[in-house]
Amino acid sequence: MAVDYAVIVVYLAGMLAMGWWGMRRAKSKSDFLVAGRRLGPTMYSGTMAAIVLGGASTIGGVGLGYQYGLSGAWMVFTIGLGLLALSLFFSARIARLKVYTVSEMLDLRYGGRAGVISGLVMWAYTLMLAVTSTIAYATIFDVLFDMNRTVAIILGGSIVVAYSTLGGMWSITLTDMVQFVVKTIGVLLLLLPIAVVKAGGFSEMKAQLPTEYFDPLGIGGETIFTYVLIYTFGMLIGQDIWQRVFTAGSDRTAKWGGTVAGTYCLVYALAGAVIGTAAKVLYPKLASPDDAFATIVKDELPIGVRGLVLAAALAAVMSTSSGALIACATVANNDIWSRLRGAVRPGTAESGADGHDEVRGNRIFILVMGIAVICTAIALNNVVEALTVAYNLLVGGLLVPILGGLLWKRGTAQGALAAVAVGGLAVVGLMATYGILANEPIYYGLLASLAVYVIVSLATPATDAAVLAAWRERLAGRGSEPAAELKEESVTR
């Protein structure tokens, strides 16, 4: 195991070094939160793929393959479909808004009255998303070092908090690009073919397993539909995803770079399901499907390769964890704290005295949110349940007012606020009634949100024409940009 340990230690040290290097580039709020809005296609594609494919997609995706066979790919597959839809139909317009958060977009569209409530819902989503990734450290470090669960979460979480706090989005972008490469080599190029060979090839897998393991719809139509509602639509509106869209250097980068990342997700989904199916042949009676990834890595891979694949698993977890953490801190600072203390409305100008003050304030929020994420992860245990809570809150509370704002000019601020409140509360109440993993909460919560949005919007005066005109100008890329960004852009040019 010494070689495996060395690979992991070098990887973790590299993450911290990149955090330190990123700190030297984060000189303004724009640098710290959205990498200066100037990523090119390669960096953008790699980092976007890295953030959406986290611990749940890797460890959970293999677990679903172990439990259901090839149809276990549907969870990650719907994530890829959502990213493709976002990139092809919405990303260019989103990037042109030149905002930092989803709630700022709602403010621009509805006239500045949707921010705090939508910010609270988005904050809860990003917090739980970061928690799910942080929980996954326990599985990986247990395989590596036979480490206590709490210690593993503290160790893995502290490394992510450290490099995220140091350099913000620049550090996260650099580490995510490395994580994307490690993940591709470790999971797609090494673990996938080795798992299939160890299981005897596809012919032996088909001979050993029931036929439903090779049915593309074996997981069930209702489950697939629920995945589409939660994950495909969740990709369209999540702060963690939008914040990456904001890093794109151009409309073309946002559209086609995201399309490449979405296609990569589809391949990754199938790979995870195949690995899980192979694990079912090799270990038919595991205590939990989520143990499939760690078990096949620990028992079947040679020394050195095992360390690289575990580094790939760490890469998957860290990329999503860091992206969710900076999103959580950005929402907490921009959409909740700054509004409650009466700061300048986000989206119009930098609210701090200078860029240094803005960077320092955001660093503090990342540190505080990071500590909260680690503590919550220690208290919780089930990754799938935590992820389901996160996406149910996001989709049930925010999908309708966000897509409504982008697609329906008759939507009003009152309708948006009612949709957020009713949809969010309905999802929480129904999860308490039917159970966290039930399908009913997202079905009924989303329908309630849609009905309230349409009814209240039609019953209230239309959004002011001046607000809609300013909104259209921003969507076209002709509206006013934050003052600090204009200054920075002129210096860059």
QUINORTA-V360233 format. One record per backbone hydrogen bond with DSSP energy under -1.0 kcal/mol. NH is the residue of the N-H (numbers start at 1). CO is the residue of the C=O. If there is no record, write none. Layout:
NH;CO
NH;CO
This chain:
5;1
6;2
7;3
8;4
9;5
10;6
11;7
12;8
13;9
14;10
15;11
16;12
17;13
18;14
19;15
20;16
21;17
22;18
23;19
25;22
26;22
27;25
32;28
33;29
34;30
35;31
36;30
37;34
39;247
44;40
45;41
46;42
47;43
48;44
49;45
50;46
51;47
52;48
53;49
58;54
59;55
60;55
62;58
63;59
64;60
65;61
66;62
67;63
68;64
69;65
70;213
72;69
73;70
74;71
77;73
78;74
79;75
80;76
81;77
82;78
83;79
84;80
85;81
86;82
87;83
88;84
89;85
90;86
91;86
94;90
95;91
96;92
97;94
98;95
105;101
106;102
107;103
108;104
109;105
110;106
111;107
112;107
118;114
119;115
120;116
121;117
122;118
123;119
124;120
125;121
126;122
127;123
128;124
129;125
130;126
131;127
132;128
133;129
134;130
135;131
136;132
137;134
138;135
140;136
141;137
142;138
143;139
144;140
145;141
146;142
152;148
153;149
154;150
155;151
156;152
157;153
158;154
159;155
160;156
161;157
162;158
163;159
164;160
165;161
166;162
167;163
168;164
169;32
170;167
172;168
173;169
174;170
175;171
176;172
177;173
178;174
179;175
180;176
181;177
182;178
183;179
184;180
185;181
186;182
187;183
189;184
191;186
192;187
194;190
195;191
196;192
197;193
198;194
199;195
200;197
201;196
205;201
206;202
207;203
208;204
209;205
213;210
214;211
215;212
218;215
220;217
224;220
225;221
226;222
227;223
228;224
229;225
230;226
231;227
232;227
233;228
235;231
238;234
242;238
243;239
245;241
246;242
247;244
248;245
249;39
254;250
255;251
256;252
257;253
259;255
260;256
261;257
262;258
263;259
264;260
265;261
266;262
267;263
268;264
269;265
270;266
271;267
272;268
273;269
274;270
275;271
276;272
277;273
278;274
279;275
280;276
281;277
282;278
283;279
291;288
292;289
295;291
296;292
297;293
298;294
299;295
300;296
301;297
305;303
306;302
308;304
309;305
310;306
311;307
312;308
313;309
314;310
315;311
316;312
317;313
318;314
319;315
320;316
321;317
322;318
323;319
324;320
325;321
326;322
327;323
328;324
329;325
330;326
331;327
332;328
333;329
334;330
335;331
336;331
337;332
338;333
340;336
341;337
342;339
343;338
348;345
358;354
359;355
360;356
361;357
362;358
363;359
364;360
365;361
366;362
367;363
368;364
369;365
370;366
371;367
372;368
373;369
374;370
375;371
376;372
377;373
378;374
379;375
380;376
386;382
387;383
388;384
389;385
390;386
391;387
392;388
393;389
394;390
395;391
396;392
397;393
398;394
399;395
402;398
403;399
404;400
405;401
406;402
407;403
408;404
411;408
416;412
417;413
418;414
419;415
420;416
421;417
422;418
423;419
424;420
425;421
426;422
427;423
428;424
429;425
430;426
431;427
432;428
433;429
434;430
435;431
438;435
443;439
444;440
445;441
446;442
447;443
448;444
449;445
450;446
451;447
452;448
453;449
454;450
455;451
456;452
457;453
458;454
459;455
468;464
469;465
470;466
471;467
472;468
473;469
474;470
475;471
476;472
477;474
478;473
486;482
487;483
488;484
489;485
490;486
491;487
492;488
493;489
